[in-house]
Amino acid sequence: MEKLIEKITLYDFVAMIIPGLLVSLSVISFVPKEFYEFYKDIGNDFVAGALLLIISYCIGWIISEIAYFHVKYSIIDKIINFIKERAVETNEIPQKLKEEYKKSLEIYLGKSIEMDEIKKYGEMAYALIQTDSKYSRIHNYNSSKSFSKNLSLVCLFLSVVLLVHAKLIMDITYSIICIVGAIFFIIGCFELKNRYESFKYKVNYYIYVYFIDFVKEHSKEENKDVGSSYIKKYVIKVNDLQNQGRKR
């Protein structure tokens, strides 16, 4: 139970509260005097801080839902793909791993399934491997994926906030700083979307690898052993991808 609480706390803080807090503070920047009066009316630092965190948490969940459509349907992806003409093969799960994953699903479900059906069992596989602490790394990747997704939308929001500030405040120096900041956040939006795709790929990869291992460990019949020789190789490949991501 303690481990579960730790996981929820990490996910909530990283993926929800931080993006929600950034949006809250950016909104407060438009009404600083009103916020200060509200803060004085509360008269308790702990209550004010707790209230801000609760509001930020709620906003974070709203951001998460909106960000899903942002990363899935945004025109930014089309622009990036058009400019870079990236090869999609680099983010494709290897066919051999898909076949082993399909075998594992069939063993667990006790029935045959088609290759195009394996995606719909992704949530089930993820839930099952989460029950074993040896597969905890996938939770960290999933938290990072959600954080990147949410923060990408927040960056877009902050860029708009800075541009509005640049328009409202009639000061050249301040306006230039706001415009530069807005450009920075727009670039950050692009980069975080790329980071989201990277973590999404790693999460999917680990779901396949860990579920194969999960079924292997829990299978009682020797003739139902699934390609364990592939586990180490695929985990090493994902670790290499992680190290490459850290170097960027």
HELIX and SHEET records of a PDB file:
HELIX    1   1 GLU A    2  TYR A   11  1                                  10    
HELIX    2   2 ASP A   12  ILE A   17  3                                   6    
HELIX    3   3 ILE A   18  ILE A   28  1                                  11    
HELIX    4   4 PRO A   32  ILE A   42  1                                  11    
HELIX    5   5 ASP A   45  TYR A   73  1                                  29    
HELIX    6   6 ILE A   75  LYS A   84  1                                  10    
HELIX    7   7 VAL A   88  ASN A   91  5                                   4    
HELIX    8   8 GLN A   95  LEU A  109  1                                  15    
HELIX    9   9 MET A  115  TYR A  121  5                                   7    
HELIX   10  10 GLY A  122  ILE A  129  1                                   8    
HELIX   11  11 SER A  133  TYR A  135  5                                   3    
HELIX   12  12 ARG A  137  LEU A  168  1                                  32    
HELIX   13  13 ILE A  172  HIS A  218  1                                  47    
HELIX   14  14 GLU A  222  LYS A  224  5                                   3    
HELIX   15  15 SER A  229  LYS A  247  1                                  19    
END                                                                             
